[in-house]
Amino acid sequence: MEDLDRWLLAESRLKAAAQEFSQCCSALQNLNYDDSQDSAAQDYLDRKITLVRGRRDSLTATESMISQSQTILNAALSQFRPLASIQRLPNELLSRVFNLAIPPYCRWAQFDDPDILLDITSVCRRWRKLAIQTPSLWSHVDFYLTDYEKDPPPPRIEQMWLERAKGTPLHVHFFCSSNLEFTAYTPQLLALPQLVEILVPYASQIITLELFYFELRYIIETLTEIRLAQGITNPINTLHINGTGPTGSGRSNSPAPAWPASLFKGLSEIHIGELREIHCPTLYQLASILNCCPCLHTLRLHSLSILADADTRNYPRVHLPHLRFLGLHGVFQHNQRNILSILRPGSMELHLEVDMDMDDNDFAATTSFIRTFHVTSLCLWPPPYFDYDNPEIKRYLPFAQAVHTLLIPLEDGGTDEHLDALLTTNQAGASLPRLPNLKTLCLMAGRFWPSGIKALEKVVSTYSLNKIALIACDAGVSHDWSPNDEPNRIKFEEMLQRIPQEVPEFVSEHGYVFRSNGPWHMRLQKRLIGLID
């Protein structure tokens, strides 16, 4: 980069000098020779003209030098591909550019631009025609609806989207919003039957189905309609169910429907969360569902309860030989048996996301699962109310000796005690790694005070880490920022500069909200542990 800057500066100087030289030559041409001058003036003029004549040969050498420099420049620039107008790209390449520009995941996510596809169709006739004729661009179909509109508009845009997708595999996202200003009301999804009706002819193309912020009975009804339309093919491999949360906004309670296990048959990825307790499944129902999914590789349960079964004593074991990602976050288990006690993963490396529960029974079930199965990647969420000075992680680490990847969400808490927990000492007082196989460490939403900065540097010097990721981490500051916080911020920035010199791979990202349980959080974890790019 420095050489390029020097060349640009030299070229500017050369251009300015050439312009000045040309002007001087023109000025010489306009000189008037006056032979009536006195001898001294005549001698001075003759000497100057002699000097100018003597430098004509050097001009020839300079011209040759510039010509040679142009040859060298052309050879140097030939290493770099010249930029070309995007309009010169053939349709096949331009179509690929469009696909790369469109967010690869759920279009309605707030951190994506939902209008980018419509923007592409508005640039020019060629772009519009090509975008419309590229089915993969329209493969993510969003259905927006509310549960209080009495006269919803016809789904013309959704119909157009499906038609443009043609025969490509579909990722269908339902998103229902409620009126938070209502104190209490009975939800009426008048638009839902219309949307399902236009979707049914394309049911055989649906491979991903997401249902967000619906009452459970609407989720079951919609899933049933689509499964019936698919027949025995069952092409859906990913199902994401997100209910109305523990309170359900202003919606009134509806009766709890059953959980038909057959609706989940053949799935390879399941996400269930944000369910009111009355709508949550029992442990036996969950076991029945999972036994219908022998190829399941991802299971994430969050913000829900696993209810107790009235009469069941013997639960079936659930064999999931392909399981790679198991997430249990914000899961309250009302049964004497923990769900981990009935799961039987295979021999593949497994990522476990779990809450550090202070209940002894849940602690025993979790640590037994970690010790028994091939858990090599671990995400440990702190309990809702935990002591930063004596974190629960100290109880869990002795059982995680095989773990090579550790993710610690801190929810804006300090980092020092958690980092100190990663170290132990020998009899001589030297620091030793508590997790001998740890190669990747990720801290999420942590606040670094001076002691935390020292603790991380100590961890880096003690372990032979391949990767450190700091996601949404920042310097610790007081509640009301003051100039006294500036020295700590400077130390934090200096630490960020030092870490890449000591660890092969360093990731620092901002902009995440870790109390959110959206699908992007699971994708973030998968990316950090290397399950996806």
VENLIN-V618064 format. One record per run of one state. SS is the DSSP state (alpha for helix, beta for strand, coil for the rest). FROM is the first residue (numbers start at 1). LEN is the number of residues. If there is no record, write none. Layout:
ss & from & len
SS & FROM & LEN
SS & FROM & LEN
//
This chain:
ss & from & len
coil & 1 & 1
alpha & 2 & 28
coil & 30 & 9
alpha & 39 & 16
coil & 55 & 1
alpha & 56 & 22
coil & 78 & 8
alpha & 86 & 3
coil & 89 & 2
alpha & 91 & 11
coil & 102 & 14
alpha & 116 & 5
coil & 121 & 4
alpha & 125 & 8
coil & 133 & 2
alpha & 135 & 4
coil & 139 & 1
beta & 140 & 7
coil & 147 & 9
alpha & 156 & 10
coil & 166 & 4
beta & 170 & 8
coil & 178 & 7
beta & 185 & 1
coil & 186 & 6
alpha & 192 & 9
coil & 201 & 2
alpha & 203 & 3
beta & 206 & 7
coil & 213 & 3
alpha & 216 & 15
coil & 231 & 7
beta & 238 & 5
coil & 243 & 8
beta & 251 & 1
coil & 252 & 9
alpha & 261 & 4
coil & 265 & 4
beta & 269 & 5
coil & 274 & 3
alpha & 277 & 3
coil & 280 & 2
beta & 282 & 1
alpha & 283 & 8
coil & 291 & 7
beta & 298 & 10
coil & 308 & 10
beta & 318 & 3
coil & 321 & 4
beta & 325 & 9
coil & 334 & 5
alpha & 339 & 3
coil & 342 & 1
beta & 343 & 3
coil & 346 & 4
beta & 350 & 6
coil & 356 & 4
alpha & 360 & 13
coil & 373 & 2
beta & 375 & 7
coil & 382 & 6
alpha & 388 & 3
coil & 391 & 2
alpha & 393 & 5
coil & 398 & 7
beta & 405 & 10
coil & 415 & 1
alpha & 416 & 5
coil & 421 & 2
beta & 423 & 3
coil & 426 & 5
beta & 431 & 3
coil & 434 & 6
beta & 440 & 9
coil & 449 & 1
alpha & 450 & 13
coil & 463 & 4
beta & 467 & 5
coil & 472 & 2
beta & 474 & 2
coil & 476 & 7
alpha & 483 & 20
coil & 503 & 2
beta & 505 & 5
coil & 510 & 9
alpha & 519 & 11
coil & 530 & 4
//
